[in-house]
Amino acid sequence: MKNLHAILTENIIVGGIYRKEEVRISGAGFTPPAGNEMYTQIKNFYGDLKIKENELNPIELAAWTHAKFVRIHPYIDGNGRTELSTFVIWILAGFCGKGKSA
């Protein structure tokens, strides 16, 4: 996802780099984790993702990934674009027969 983030945020910010600052999301009912907690959560996210890829169909996987990733909010900007792009890729992969059937 770091490479995708870098592509999607080209000419906006230096992409593909996890944030070091605390962030707030306007209108959200939560605050993304700060500092070391964010790094712990993103590490756990990728560990869990390997398991979930074998357990869930592409639509479930896309929904799970979206819910987890946007709460971690690992980048200073472009989290939504990155996750939406990943969401679409996984759903399309499912409809093209590259994954568990929906």
Buried (B, 14 or more C-beta within 10 A) or exposed (E): BEEBBBBBBEEEBEBBBEBEEEBEBEEEEEEBBEEEEBBEBBEEBEEBBEEBBEEBBBBBBBBBBBEBBBBBBBBBBBBBBBBBBBBEEBBEBBEEEEBBEE
